[in-house]
Amino acid sequence: MDSKKYKPQMGIFWWTDRWSSIKFILRELTSVAVAVYSIIFLFYVSSILQGKKTFEEFSESLKSPAFIALHCFILLCLVFHSITWFNLAPQAMVIKLGEKKVPGIVVALMNYAGWFFISLAILWLVTNLLGT
Amino acid sequence: MKKHSEPFWWTLFGAGGAVSALFLPILIFLTGIAFPLGWIEVPSYDLLQKWISIWPARILVFVIVSLSLFHWAHRFRFTLYEGLQLQNYHKIIAIFCYGSAIAVSVYSFYVLI
């Protein structure tokens, strides 16, 4: 066989053979959930800007079982995105303290702490500050 | 896509990945699940309106939405290349992905700012 002409023939379902490649494709597909929800969030905020009536109508439509189910599914994808993202963070973010490299686990934990803090802050803001 | 533009798209992808990982799960939990099901009381419209009228809040929303879209564009582009073996269509896929991210970002800028 002429090695220069060799081109591997891969079908479009090449990744279904191994669990690691399925996980890889699922991780990449969480980006679709990121895009879909960021657009829904944009609509949510813009409904507030458009007036009380629009906001109440939009809030009402979000109560439909189909929307709740969709949001639950997207939430699962987003949590998977966050976890895989923070676990990879040490490889992308090399932090040095003087001469020493900060261990990967510390970098990952810092990311998880940030996630926890931001989530808690928003939750606190909504339940304490905005509710009163 | 020219080679020298790759670091630019990668930076947007990375920033979007971080921002979406940090902010989106709690936001979808609130707006998509806890509010509609009544687990957490929705703040009154007047308060939400007052809050969103502060310009740093609107800029934050714009940054979250826009970077999340660029994160999708870059990652989805490579999912199509590798997952579906569509390397031959790389130009049209790149234009579609980055183009829609730019279009929706411009729209959100118009809506929010």
gemmi code that builds the backbone of each chain (N, CA, C; Angstrom):
import gemmi

chains = {
    "A": [
        ("MET", (0.837, -1.195, 0.000), (0.000, 0.000, 0.000), (0.882, 1.259, 0.000)),
        ("ASP", (0.557, 2.203, -0.823), (1.283, 3.470, -0.854), (0.858, 4.319, 0.343)),
        ("SER", (1.807, 4.523, 1.244), (1.431, 5.198, 2.493), (1.011, 6.649, 2.250)),
        ("LYS", (1.540, 7.255, 1.188), (1.188, 8.652, 0.933), (-0.280, 8.805, 0.540)),
        ("LYS", (-0.805, 7.752, -0.062), (-2.186, 7.856, -0.519), (-3.184, 7.337, 0.507)),
        ("TYR", (-2.632, 6.757, 1.603), (-3.539, 6.139, 2.562), (-4.344, 7.192, 3.312)),
        ("LYS", (-5.635, 7.021, 3.273), (-6.513, 7.913, 4.031), (-7.472, 7.044, 4.816)),
        ("PRO", (-7.442, 7.139, 6.150), (-8.342, 6.269, 6.909), (-9.804, 6.599, 6.601)),
        ("GLN", (-10.567, 5.584, 6.376), (-11.994, 5.795, 6.139), (-12.721, 5.670, 7.462)),
        ("MET", (-13.246, 6.786, 7.942), (-13.976, 6.743, 9.208), (-15.427, 7.065, 8.942)),
        ("GLY", (-16.298, 6.235, 9.492), (-17.714, 6.526, 9.352), (-18.086, 7.646, 10.295)),
        ("ILE", (-19.324, 8.131, 10.189), (-19.694, 9.235, 11.063), (-20.003, 8.757, 12.482)),
        ("PHE", (-20.103, 7.450, 12.683), (-20.370, 6.958, 14.048), (-19.143, 6.291, 14.659)),
        ("TRP", (-17.939, 6.719, 14.234), (-16.691, 6.132, 14.720), (-16.574, 6.191, 16.238)),
        ("TRP", (-17.210, 7.198, 16.841), (-17.010, 7.446, 18.269), (-17.890, 6.579, 19.160)),
        ("THR", (-18.795, 5.766, 18.569), (-19.693, 4.965, 19.403), (-19.030, 3.687, 19.919)),
        ("ASP", (-17.800, 3.386, 19.445), (-17.145, 2.128, 19.826), (-16.626, 2.117, 21.255)),
        ("ARG", (-16.164, 3.277, 21.696), (-15.517, 3.305, 23.006), (-16.197, 4.305, 23.918)),
        ("TRP", (-16.259, 3.968, 25.212), (-16.912, 4.842, 26.188), (-16.204, 6.187, 26.257)),
        ("SER", (-14.851, 6.151, 26.166), (-14.115, 7.406, 26.278), (-14.455, 8.345, 25.117)),
        ("SER", (-14.643, 7.789, 23.924), (-14.987, 8.694, 22.810), (-16.432, 9.138, 22.879)),
        ("ILE", (-17.316, 8.282, 23.424), (-18.712, 8.724, 23.609), (-18.742, 9.897, 24.579)),
        ("LYS", (-17.950, 9.757, 25.672), (-17.895, 10.821, 26.668), (-17.338, 12.108, 26.063)),
        ("PHE", (-16.341, 11.948, 25.186), (-15.748, 13.106, 24.511), (-16.797, 13.836, 23.668)),
        ("ILE", (-17.559, 13.072, 22.872), (-18.573, 13.696, 22.013), (-19.674, 14.339, 22.866)),
        ("LEU", (-20.090, 13.642, 23.951), (-21.115, 14.221, 24.833), (-20.628, 15.530, 25.436)),
        ("ARG", (-19.336, 15.552, 25.828), (-18.771, 16.761, 26.410), (-18.800, 17.892, 25.392)),
        ("GLU", (-18.429, 17.577, 24.151), (-18.431, 18.612, 23.111), (-19.858, 19.104, 22.844)),
        ("LEU", (-20.836, 18.171, 22.937), (-22.218, 18.557, 22.639), (-22.861, 19.393, 23.742)),
        ("THR", (-22.236, 19.431, 24.955), (-22.807, 20.295, 25.995), (-22.785, 21.747, 25.529)),
        ("SER", (-21.925, 22.049, 24.536), (-21.868, 23.429, 24.029), (-23.210, 23.825, 23.402)),
        ("VAL", (-23.947, 22.843, 22.881), (-25.272, 23.140, 22.317), (-26.204, 23.592, 23.444)),
        ("ALA", (-26.130, 22.907, 24.593), (-26.946, 23.300, 25.750), (-26.575, 24.699, 26.203)),
        ("VAL", (-25.278, 25.011, 26.192), (-24.806, 26.347, 26.577), (-25.440, 27.404, 25.662)),
        ("ALA", (-25.414, 27.143, 24.344), (-25.964, 28.115, 23.389), (-27.473, 28.256, 23.556)),
        ("VAL", (-28.183, 27.120, 23.661), (-29.648, 27.172, 23.763), (-30.057, 27.940, 25.020)),
        ("TYR", (-29.433, 27.622, 26.161), (-29.866, 28.322, 27.362), (-29.467, 29.790, 27.346)),
        ("SER", (-28.297, 30.130, 26.785), (-27.933, 31.552, 26.789), (-28.939, 32.360, 25.972)),
        ("ILE", (-29.521, 31.755, 24.927), (-30.551, 32.464, 24.148), (-31.853, 32.576, 24.956)),
        ("ILE", (-32.230, 31.489, 25.662), (-33.435, 31.557, 26.510), (-33.251, 32.631, 27.586)),
        ("PHE", (-32.050, 32.689, 28.161), (-31.767, 33.684, 29.203), (-31.855, 35.102, 28.645)),
        ("LEU", (-31.360, 35.261, 27.409), (-31.474, 36.571, 26.752), (-32.947, 36.972, 26.599)),
        ("PHE", (-33.785, 36.001, 26.182), (-35.228, 36.274, 26.055), (-35.841, 36.619, 27.407)),
        ("TYR", (-35.383, 35.933, 28.456), (-35.902, 36.181, 29.801), (-35.622, 37.626, 30.213)),
        ("VAL", (-34.359, 38.036, 30.045), (-33.989, 39.401, 30.436), (-34.681, 40.427, 29.541)),
        ("SER", (-34.750, 40.144, 28.233), (-35.373, 41.134, 27.352), (-36.870, 41.240, 27.617)),
        ("SER", (-37.507, 40.153, 28.135), (-38.927, 40.252, 28.484), (-39.127, 41.199, 29.674)),
        ("ILE", (-38.128, 41.250, 30.569), (-38.215, 42.209, 31.683), (-38.134, 43.632, 31.134)),
        ("LEU", (-37.232, 43.822, 30.154), (-37.046, 45.160, 29.581), (-38.258, 45.614, 28.771)),
        ("GLN", (-39.041, 44.634, 28.257), (-40.172, 44.992, 27.396), (-41.437, 45.349, 28.168)),
        ("GLY", (-41.438, 45.139, 29.459), (-42.612, 45.533, 30.231), (-43.208, 44.398, 31.038)),
        ("LYS", (-44.050, 44.782, 31.989), (-44.607, 43.818, 32.946), (-45.423, 42.726, 32.260)),
        ("LYS", (-46.244, 43.125, 31.271), (-47.134, 42.179, 30.612), (-46.323, 41.095, 29.885)),
        ("THR", (-45.328, 41.520, 29.118), (-44.488, 40.566, 28.389), (-43.782, 39.616, 29.352)),
        ("PHE", (-43.253, 40.179, 30.453), (-42.542, 39.350, 31.423), (-43.470, 38.308, 32.035)),
        ("GLU", (-44.699, 38.729, 32.401), (-45.630, 37.784, 33.024), (-46.070, 36.702, 32.051)),
        ("GLU", (-46.274, 37.090, 30.784), (-46.646, 36.091, 29.774), (-45.521, 35.090, 29.566)),
        ("PHE", (-44.290, 35.598, 29.490), (-43.136, 34.712, 29.289), (-42.959, 33.782, 30.486)),
        ("SER", (-43.088, 34.341, 31.712), (-42.959, 33.519, 32.923), (-44.011, 32.417, 32.944)),
        ("GLU", (-45.224, 32.771, 32.472), (-46.318, 31.795, 32.457), (-45.991, 30.645, 31.486)),
        ("SER", (-45.449, 30.993, 30.311), (-45.152, 29.946, 29.330), (-44.022, 29.032, 29.816)),
        ("LEU", (-43.150, 29.550, 30.691), (-42.069, 28.714, 31.223), (-42.584, 27.644, 32.181)),
        ("LYS", (-43.850, 27.786, 32.615), (-44.420, 26.807, 33.553), (-44.918, 25.545, 32.856)),
        ("SER", (-44.936, 25.521, 31.528), (-45.437, 24.330, 30.827), (-44.493, 23.150, 31.072)),
        ("PRO", (-45.068, 21.917, 31.221), (-44.242, 20.740, 31.515), (-43.122, 20.529, 30.497)),
        ("ALA", (-43.402, 20.858, 29.225), (-42.381, 20.668, 28.191), (-41.165, 21.554, 28.467)),
        ("PHE", (-41.429, 22.793, 28.860), (-40.331, 23.724, 29.151), (-39.549, 23.284, 30.384)),
        ("ILE", (-40.297, 22.828, 31.424), (-39.626, 22.370, 32.654), (-38.722, 21.188, 32.324)),
        ("ALA", (-39.247, 20.234, 31.535), (-38.458, 19.047, 31.170), (-37.217, 19.458, 30.382)),
        ("LEU", (-37.400, 20.371, 29.430), (-36.271, 20.856, 28.630), (-35.216, 21.498, 29.527)),
        ("HIS", (-35.674, 22.319, 30.467), (-34.738, 23.004, 31.356), (-33.992, 22.026, 32.260)),
        ("CYS", (-34.694, 20.969, 32.734), (-34.028, 19.953, 33.557), (-32.933, 19.260, 32.752)),
        ("PHE", (-33.257, 18.916, 31.487), (-32.285, 18.248, 30.626), (-31.077, 19.163, 30.370)),
        ("ILE", (-31.357, 20.453, 30.077), (-30.253, 21.387, 29.823), (-29.406, 21.562, 31.084)),
        ("LEU", (-30.071, 21.605, 32.263), (-29.317, 21.744, 33.512), (-28.320, 20.594, 33.684)),
        ("LEU", (-28.778, 19.351, 33.392), (-27.883, 18.192, 33.475), (-26.662, 18.383, 32.568)),
        ("CYS", (-26.919, 18.812, 31.327), (-25.825, 19.034, 30.372), (-24.875, 20.114, 30.879)),
        ("LEU", (-25.451, 21.187, 31.466), (-24.619, 22.302, 31.928), (-23.754, 21.901, 33.118)),
        ("VAL", (-24.311, 21.072, 34.013), (-23.512, 20.611, 35.148), (-22.366, 19.727, 34.641)),
        ("PHE", (-22.654, 18.895, 33.639), (-21.618, 18.062, 33.023), (-20.540, 18.952, 32.384)),
        ("HIS", (-20.983, 20.024, 31.746), (-20.042, 20.981, 31.146), (-19.151, 21.600, 32.220)),
        ("SER", (-19.776, 22.074, 33.320), (-19.004, 22.722, 34.382), (-17.958, 21.773, 34.962)),
        ("ILE", (-18.395, 20.542, 35.285), (-17.480, 19.585, 35.912), (-16.310, 19.255, 34.986)),
        ("THR", (-16.625, 18.930, 33.713), (-15.541, 18.579, 32.790), (-14.634, 19.787, 32.543)),
        ("TRP", (-15.232, 20.980, 32.520), (-14.434, 22.194, 32.286), (-13.456, 22.439, 33.432)),
        ("PHE", (-13.959, 22.366, 34.670), (-13.097, 22.625, 35.819), (-12.042, 21.542, 35.984)),
        ("ASN", (-12.371, 20.305, 35.616), (-11.381, 19.239, 35.712), (-10.245, 19.426, 34.707)),
        ("LEU", (-10.554, 20.071, 33.586), (-9.512, 20.315, 32.581), (-8.747, 21.607, 32.849)),
        ("ALA", (-9.301, 22.464, 33.724), (-8.710, 23.779, 33.972), (-7.215, 23.719, 34.329)),
        ("PRO", (-6.771, 22.762, 35.181), (-5.343, 22.743, 35.538), (-4.426, 22.615, 34.326)),
        ("GLN", (-4.917, 21.958, 33.237), (-4.070, 21.802, 32.053), (-3.968, 23.103, 31.260)),
        ("ALA", (-5.033, 23.921, 31.323), (-5.023, 25.164, 30.559), (-4.431, 26.312, 31.367)),
        ("MET", (-4.602, 26.235, 32.699), (-4.149, 27.321, 33.568), (-2.988, 26.829, 34.417)),
        ("VAL", (-1.764, 27.183, 34.038), (-0.632, 26.807, 34.873), (-0.258, 28.030, 35.714)),
        ("ILE", (-0.478, 27.900, 37.018), (-0.217, 29.028, 37.912), (1.083, 28.778, 38.668)),
        ("LYS", (1.939, 29.790, 38.662), (3.211, 29.642, 39.378), (3.246, 30.553, 40.582)),
        ("LEU", (3.734, 30.006, 41.678), (3.880, 30.783, 42.909), (5.381, 30.838, 43.168)),
        ("GLY", (5.998, 31.939, 42.815), (7.456, 32.002, 42.868), (8.019, 31.049, 41.833)),
        ("GLU", (8.816, 30.087, 42.281), (9.394, 29.107, 41.364), (8.520, 27.866, 41.247)),
        ("LYS", (7.689, 27.661, 42.254), (6.922, 26.414, 42.310), (5.628, 26.495, 41.515)),
        ("LYS", (5.286, 25.377, 40.898), (4.035, 25.297, 40.164), (2.931, 24.884, 41.130)),
        ("VAL", (1.827, 25.601, 41.089), (0.694, 25.239, 41.952), (0.104, 23.916, 41.443)),
        ("PRO", (-0.040, 22.908, 42.340), (-0.540, 21.606, 41.888), (-1.905, 21.697, 41.194)),
        ("GLY", (-2.124, 20.821, 40.195), (-3.355, 20.830, 39.408), (-4.610, 20.748, 40.248)),
        ("ILE", (-4.556, 19.927, 41.292), (-5.752, 19.727, 42.123), (-6.158, 21.037, 42.794)),
        ("VAL", (-5.162, 21.870, 43.171), (-5.458, 23.163, 43.814), (-6.147, 24.101, 42.818)),
        ("VAL", (-5.636, 24.093, 41.567), (-6.234, 24.936, 40.526), (-7.686, 24.513, 40.291)),
        ("ALA", (-7.923, 23.200, 40.197), (-9.281, 22.702, 39.986), (-10.184, 23.086, 41.156)),
        ("LEU", (-9.664, 22.935, 42.382), (-10.470, 23.270, 43.569), (-10.807, 24.762, 43.614)),
        ("MET", (-9.861, 25.603, 43.162), (-10.134, 27.040, 43.107), (-11.306, 27.327, 42.166)),
        ("ASN", (-11.323, 26.604, 41.038), (-12.420, 26.768, 40.084), (-13.754, 26.334, 40.689)),
        ("TYR", (-13.733, 25.170, 41.370), (-14.965, 24.693, 42.010), (-15.439, 25.671, 43.078)),
        ("ALA", (-14.475, 26.253, 43.819), (-14.834, 27.225, 44.858), (-15.495, 28.457, 44.231)),
        ("GLY", (-14.945, 28.895, 43.094), (-15.524, 30.032, 42.386), (-16.939, 29.746, 41.934)),
        ("TRP", (-17.155, 28.546, 41.408), (-18.480, 28.108, 40.958), (-19.465, 28.149, 42.124)),
        ("PHE", (-19.040, 27.586, 43.262), (-19.866, 27.514, 44.450), (-20.200, 28.927, 44.951)),
        ("PHE", (-19.181, 29.791, 44.996), (-19.361, 31.134, 45.514), (-20.324, 31.949, 44.633)),
        ("ILE", (-20.120, 31.883, 43.309), (-20.982, 32.648, 42.393), (-22.429, 32.153, 42.485)),
        ("SER", (-22.615, 30.825, 42.514), (-23.966, 30.273, 42.601), (-24.653, 30.717, 43.878)),
        ("LEU", (-23.904, 30.651, 44.979), (-24.463, 31.031, 46.282), (-24.795, 32.521, 46.317)),
        ("ALA", (-23.901, 33.336, 45.732), (-24.116, 34.792, 45.730), (-25.392, 35.139, 44.958)),
        ("ILE", (-25.588, 34.508, 43.786), (-26.782, 34.800, 42.989), (-28.039, 34.341, 43.736)),
        ("LEU", (-27.948, 33.156, 44.340), (-29.081, 32.621, 45.096), (-29.426, 33.544, 46.266)),
        ("TRP", (-28.393, 34.025, 46.937), (-28.596, 34.914, 48.077), (-29.228, 36.234, 47.623)),
        ("LEU", (-28.704, 36.742, 46.495), (-29.216, 37.997, 45.930), (-30.706, 37.880, 45.628)),
        ("VAL", (-31.091, 36.769, 45.011), (-32.480, 36.581, 44.594), (-33.392, 36.371, 45.795)),
        ("THR", (-32.953, 35.588, 46.777), (-33.848, 35.267, 47.890), (-33.872, 36.367, 48.953)),
        ("ASN", (-32.769, 37.088, 49.148), (-32.739, 38.079, 50.212), (-32.911, 39.515, 49.750)),
        ("LEU", (-32.155, 39.863, 48.692), (-32.143, 41.253, 48.293), (-33.343, 41.607, 47.429)),
        ("LEU", (-33.627, 40.737, 46.422), (-34.680, 41.081, 45.483), (-36.057, 40.756, 46.031)),
        ("GLY", (-36.122, 39.833, 46.977), (-37.420, 39.387, 47.469), (-38.057, 40.342, 48.459)),
        ("THR", (-37.260, 41.276, 48.973), (-37.827, 42.139, 50.016), (-38.400, 43.433, 49.439)),
    ],
    "B": [
        ("MET", (-11.038, 29.093, 7.333), (-10.566, 29.929, 8.444), (-9.041, 30.009, 8.400)),
        ("LYS", (-8.527, 31.200, 8.357), (-7.068, 31.362, 8.287), (-6.442, 30.936, 9.611)),
        ("LYS", (-5.235, 30.389, 9.477), (-4.561, 29.854, 10.658), (-4.363, 30.906, 11.757)),
        ("HIS", (-3.990, 32.142, 11.365), (-3.624, 33.112, 12.387), (-4.817, 33.608, 13.199)),
        ("SER", (-6.047, 33.313, 12.765), (-7.198, 33.757, 13.546), (-7.567, 32.754, 14.638)),
        ("GLU", (-6.946, 31.551, 14.587), (-7.304, 30.510, 15.572), (-7.136, 30.941, 17.031)),
        ("PRO", (-6.010, 31.570, 17.440), (-5.874, 31.955, 18.855), (-6.976, 32.892, 19.317)),
        ("PHE", (-7.433, 33.763, 18.414), (-8.514, 34.691, 18.744), (-9.791, 33.932, 19.084)),
        ("TRP", (-10.184, 32.982, 18.226), (-11.401, 32.203, 18.475), (-11.235, 31.322, 19.702)),
        ("TRP", (-10.004, 30.820, 19.885), (-9.775, 29.947, 21.038), (-9.924, 30.733, 22.335)),
        ("THR", (-9.454, 31.991, 22.346), (-9.579, 32.825, 23.548), (-11.047, 33.056, 23.893)),
        ("LEU", (-11.850, 33.370, 22.859), (-13.290, 33.553, 23.102), (-13.913, 32.252, 23.599)),
        ("PHE", (-13.490, 31.122, 23.018), (-13.988, 29.807, 23.435), (-13.668, 29.546, 24.899)),
        ("GLY", (-12.416, 29.852, 25.279), (-11.991, 29.605, 26.655), (-12.722, 30.493, 27.646)),
        ("ALA", (-12.812, 31.782, 27.313), (-13.511, 32.715, 28.195), (-14.981, 32.311, 28.318)),
        ("GLY", (-15.593, 31.941, 27.192), (-16.994, 31.527, 27.204), (-17.210, 30.244, 27.991)),
        ("GLY", (-16.259, 29.323, 27.885), (-16.367, 28.062, 28.636), (-16.361, 28.329, 30.127)),
        ("ALA", (-15.470, 29.238, 30.562), (-15.372, 29.541, 31.990), (-16.623, 30.273, 32.479)),
        ("VAL", (-17.021, 31.317, 31.748), (-18.185, 32.107, 32.153), (-19.448, 31.238, 32.208)),
        ("SER", (-19.644, 30.397, 31.178), (-20.852, 29.563, 31.162), (-20.803, 28.509, 32.263)),
        ("ALA", (-19.608, 27.967, 32.541), (-19.497, 26.954, 33.601), (-19.796, 27.557, 34.969)),
        ("LEU", (-19.419, 28.833, 35.158), (-19.609, 29.469, 36.459), (-21.038, 29.982, 36.664)),
        ("PHE", (-21.631, 30.556, 35.623), (-22.905, 31.266, 35.801), (-24.161, 30.500, 35.373)),
        ("LEU", (-24.067, 29.732, 34.274), (-25.306, 29.203, 33.696), (-26.055, 28.181, 34.561)),
        ("PRO", (-25.368, 27.236, 35.260), (-26.172, 26.253, 36.025), (-27.113, 26.896, 37.039)),
        ("ILE", (-26.646, 27.883, 37.810), (-27.520, 28.506, 38.806), (-28.622, 29.322, 38.128)),
        ("LEU", (-28.279, 29.978, 37.000), (-29.291, 30.786, 36.312), (-30.407, 29.912, 35.747)),
        ("ILE", (-30.054, 28.778, 35.145), (-31.104, 27.919, 34.574), (-31.900, 27.267, 35.704)),
        ("PHE", (-31.229, 26.970, 36.814), (-31.958, 26.393, 37.951), (-33.032, 27.368, 38.431)),
        ("LEU", (-32.675, 28.655, 38.500), (-33.640, 29.658, 38.968), (-34.733, 29.932, 37.937)),
        ("THR", (-34.329, 30.395, 36.737), (-35.328, 30.853, 35.768), (-36.109, 29.705, 35.134)),
        ("GLY", (-35.474, 28.522, 35.000), (-36.130, 27.433, 34.280), (-36.813, 26.418, 35.172)),
        ("ILE", (-36.415, 26.323, 36.456), (-36.957, 25.257, 37.305), (-37.553, 25.823, 38.609)),
        ("ALA", (-36.729, 26.502, 39.410), (-37.194, 26.931, 40.742), (-38.290, 27.997, 40.679)),
        ("PHE", (-38.174, 28.965, 39.760), (-39.216, 29.989, 39.621), (-40.526, 29.401, 39.069)),
        ("PRO", (-40.475, 28.694, 37.929), (-41.737, 28.171, 37.368), (-42.440, 27.192, 38.304)),
        ("LEU", (-41.675, 26.395, 39.071), (-42.306, 25.414, 39.951), (-42.680, 26.014, 41.303)),
        ("GLY", (-42.307, 27.275, 41.525), (-42.671, 27.931, 42.775), (-41.831, 27.522, 43.967)),
        ("TRP", (-40.672, 26.885, 43.729), (-39.776, 26.511, 44.836), (-39.200, 27.764, 45.484)),
        ("ILE", (-38.882, 28.726, 44.623), (-38.364, 30.009, 45.108), (-39.264, 31.090, 44.521)),
        ("GLU", (-39.656, 32.029, 45.368), (-40.566, 33.080, 44.908), (-39.874, 33.990, 43.895)),
        ("VAL", (-40.568, 34.273, 42.795), (-40.004, 35.180, 41.789), (-40.007, 36.589, 42.374)),
        ("PRO", (-38.865, 37.280, 42.305), (-38.866, 38.667, 42.790), (-39.893, 39.481, 42.009)),
        ("SER", (-40.436, 40.510, 42.645), (-41.484, 41.287, 41.983), (-40.941, 41.927, 40.706)),
        ("TYR", (-41.841, 42.177, 39.749), (-41.418, 42.739, 38.470), (-40.694, 44.065, 38.658)),
        ("ASP", (-41.222, 44.898, 39.568), (-40.623, 46.211, 39.774), (-39.160, 46.109, 40.222)),
        ("LEU", (-38.899, 45.129, 41.104), (-37.529, 44.951, 41.570), (-36.619, 44.439, 40.459)),
        ("LEU", (-37.128, 43.462, 39.682), (-36.334, 42.936, 38.561), (-36.029, 44.053, 37.577)),
        ("GLN", (-37.046, 44.863, 37.338), (-36.923, 45.958, 36.380), (-35.893, 46.979, 36.875)),
        ("LYS", (-35.959, 47.264, 38.173), (-35.036, 48.215, 38.771), (-33.601, 47.687, 38.669)),
        ("TRP", (-33.488, 46.387, 38.910), (-32.181, 45.751, 38.915), (-31.543, 45.758, 37.527)),
        ("ILE", (-32.363, 45.430, 36.510), (-31.845, 45.320, 35.149), (-31.644, 46.702, 34.526)),
        ("SER", (-32.196, 47.750, 35.150), (-31.977, 49.087, 34.595), (-30.587, 49.619, 34.955)),
        ("ILE", (-29.906, 48.941, 35.897), (-28.528, 49.333, 36.215), (-27.646, 48.854, 35.068)),
        ("TRP", (-26.843, 49.737, 34.475), (-26.122, 49.309, 33.279), (-25.061, 48.221, 33.496)),
        ("PRO", (-24.343, 48.170, 34.655), (-23.399, 47.047, 34.815), (-24.096, 45.680, 34.777)),
        ("ALA", (-25.355, 45.637, 35.249), (-26.094, 44.371, 35.218), (-26.363, 43.956, 33.772)),
        ("ARG", (-26.732, 44.934, 32.936), (-27.007, 44.609, 31.529), (-25.724, 44.222, 30.790)),
        ("ILE", (-24.621, 44.887, 31.147), (-23.346, 44.516, 30.517), (-22.959, 43.094, 30.918)),
        ("LEU", (-23.183, 42.755, 32.192), (-22.876, 41.393, 32.644), (-23.698, 40.369, 31.864)),
        ("VAL", (-24.991, 40.649, 31.680), (-25.848, 39.740, 30.908), (-25.313, 39.611, 29.476)),
        ("PHE", (-24.941, 40.750, 28.882), (-24.409, 40.717, 27.519), (-23.145, 39.859, 27.443)),
        ("VAL", (-22.241, 40.046, 28.409), (-20.979, 39.291, 28.407), (-21.255, 37.798, 28.550)),
        ("ILE", (-22.176, 37.420, 29.473), (-22.486, 36.003, 29.682), (-23.064, 35.403, 28.403)),
        ("VAL", (-24.054, 36.074, 27.812), (-24.729, 35.540, 26.619), (-23.753, 35.446, 25.448)),
        ("SER", (-23.043, 36.529, 25.185), (-22.189, 36.584, 24.016), (-21.019, 35.593, 24.105)),
        ("LEU", (-20.327, 35.568, 25.239), (-19.198, 34.633, 25.368), (-19.668, 33.183, 25.311)),
        ("SER", (-20.841, 32.903, 25.899), (-21.384, 31.533, 25.838), (-21.602, 31.110, 24.388)),
        ("LEU", (-22.072, 32.056, 23.567), (-22.320, 31.738, 22.162), (-21.012, 31.468, 21.409)),
        ("PHE", (-19.967, 32.253, 21.719), (-18.678, 32.007, 21.064), (-18.057, 30.698, 21.538)),
        ("HIS", (-18.336, 30.333, 22.796), (-17.898, 29.027, 23.288), (-18.541, 27.918, 22.448)),
        ("TRP", (-19.864, 28.037, 22.253), (-20.577, 27.058, 21.432), (-19.991, 27.011, 20.021)),
        ("ALA", (-19.821, 28.183, 19.410), (-19.393, 28.251, 18.010), (-18.104, 27.464, 17.788)),
        ("HIS", (-17.121, 27.682, 18.657), (-15.815, 27.046, 18.472), (-15.884, 25.544, 18.725)),
        ("ARG", (-16.566, 25.177, 19.799), (-16.619, 23.764, 20.162), (-17.469, 22.968, 19.177)),
        ("PHE", (-18.598, 23.557, 18.789), (-19.510, 22.859, 17.874), (-18.866, 22.698, 16.494)),
        ("ARG", (-18.066, 23.689, 16.114), (-17.369, 23.626, 14.834), (-16.475, 22.384, 14.779)),
        ("PHE", (-15.712, 22.162, 15.857), (-14.813, 21.003, 15.855), (-15.573, 19.692, 16.066)),
        ("THR", (-16.733, 19.777, 16.747), (-17.556, 18.551, 16.872), (-18.033, 18.118, 15.494)),
        ("LEU", (-18.421, 19.069, 14.662), (-18.871, 18.735, 13.306), (-17.715, 18.178, 12.475)),
        ("TYR", (-16.528, 18.794, 12.606), (-15.366, 18.295, 11.846), (-15.054, 16.858, 12.223)),
        ("GLU", (-14.892, 16.657, 13.569), (-14.374, 15.375, 14.017), (-15.468, 14.340, 14.180)),
        ("GLY", (-16.576, 14.756, 14.796), (-17.653, 13.806, 15.061), (-18.273, 13.301, 13.776)),
        ("LEU", (-18.590, 14.215, 12.889), (-19.284, 13.816, 11.661), (-18.340, 13.708, 10.463)),
        ("GLN", (-17.032, 13.872, 10.725), (-16.037, 13.749, 9.646), (-16.353, 14.684, 8.474)),
        ("LEU", (-16.581, 15.937, 8.789), (-16.965, 16.897, 7.748), (-15.835, 17.883, 7.426)),
        ("GLN", (-14.578, 17.428, 7.550), (-13.444, 18.334, 7.331), (-13.513, 19.038, 5.969)),
        ("ASN", (-14.132, 18.375, 4.984), (-14.189, 18.961, 3.641), (-15.014, 20.244, 3.588)),
        ("TYR", (-15.911, 20.375, 4.560), (-16.792, 21.549, 4.543), (-16.340, 22.591, 5.571)),
        ("HIS", (-15.033, 22.589, 5.914), (-14.593, 23.392, 7.052), (-14.942, 24.874, 6.913)),
        ("LYS", (-14.855, 25.410, 5.697), (-15.084, 26.833, 5.512), (-16.542, 27.208, 5.828)),
        ("ILE", (-17.459, 26.453, 5.233), (-18.876, 26.783, 5.412), (-19.309, 26.553, 6.867)),
        ("ILE", (-18.719, 25.515, 7.522), (-19.061, 25.238, 8.927), (-18.556, 26.388, 9.811)),
        ("ALA", (-17.327, 26.842, 9.563), (-16.776, 27.943, 10.368), (-17.618, 29.210, 10.194)),
        ("ILE", (-17.992, 29.492, 8.959), (-18.810, 30.695, 8.710), (-20.155, 30.579, 9.422)),
        ("PHE", (-20.764, 29.374, 9.336), (-22.057, 29.162, 10.001), (-21.929, 29.355, 11.514)),
        ("CYS", (-20.919, 28.712, 12.131), (-20.801, 28.745, 13.597), (-20.476, 30.152, 14.098)),
        ("TYR", (-19.362, 30.725, 13.610), (-18.983, 32.050, 14.105), (-19.986, 33.102, 13.650)),
        ("GLY", (-20.526, 32.937, 12.451), (-21.502, 33.888, 11.932), (-22.735, 33.955, 12.811)),
        ("SER", (-23.275, 32.780, 13.230), (-24.478, 32.851, 14.069), (-24.151, 33.411, 15.445)),
        ("ALA", (-22.941, 33.088, 15.980), (-22.563, 33.654, 17.284), (-22.464, 35.180, 17.187)),
        ("ILE", (-21.875, 35.675, 16.099), (-21.751, 37.127, 15.925), (-23.137, 37.761, 15.766)),
        ("ALA", (-24.002, 37.126, 14.949), (-25.334, 37.684, 14.698), (-26.137, 37.802, 15.995)),
        ("VAL", (-26.161, 36.716, 16.805), (-26.951, 36.758, 18.044), (-26.321, 37.723, 19.049)),
        ("SER", (-24.984, 37.822, 19.053), (-24.323, 38.782, 19.947), (-24.715, 40.212, 19.591)),
        ("VAL", (-24.731, 40.516, 18.293), (-25.124, 41.854, 17.849), (-26.569, 42.127, 18.271)),
        ("TYR", (-27.421, 41.111, 18.075), (-28.820, 41.251, 18.484), (-28.918, 41.512, 19.996)),
        ("SER", (-28.162, 40.763, 20.797), (-28.264, 40.933, 22.246), (-27.698, 42.295, 22.664)),
        ("PHE", (-26.681, 42.780, 21.943), (-26.158, 44.115, 22.220), (-27.251, 45.155, 21.975)),
        ("TYR", (-27.971, 44.976, 20.869), (-29.055, 45.885, 20.499), (-30.165, 45.861, 21.551)),
        ("VAL", (-30.500, 44.665, 22.034), (-31.576, 44.523, 23.023), (-31.162, 45.093, 24.378)),
        ("LEU", (-29.921, 44.825, 24.781), (-29.513, 45.128, 26.150), (-28.858, 46.492, 26.321)),
        ("ILE", (-28.150, 46.945, 25.294), (-27.325, 48.156, 25.510), (-27.657, 49.245, 24.489)),
    ],
}
model = gemmi.Model(1)
for chain_id, residues in chains.items():
    chain = gemmi.Chain(chain_id)
    for i, (resn, *xyz) in enumerate(residues, 1):
        res = gemmi.Residue()
        res.name, res.seqid = resn, gemmi.SeqId(i, " ")
        for name, pos in zip(("N", "CA", "C"), xyz):
            atom = gemmi.Atom()
            atom.name, atom.element = name, gemmi.Element(name[0])
            atom.pos, atom.b_iso = gemmi.Position(*pos), 0.0
            res.add_atom(atom)
        chain.add_residue(res)
    model.add_chain(chain)
structure = gemmi.Structure()
structure.add_model(model)
structure.setup_entities()
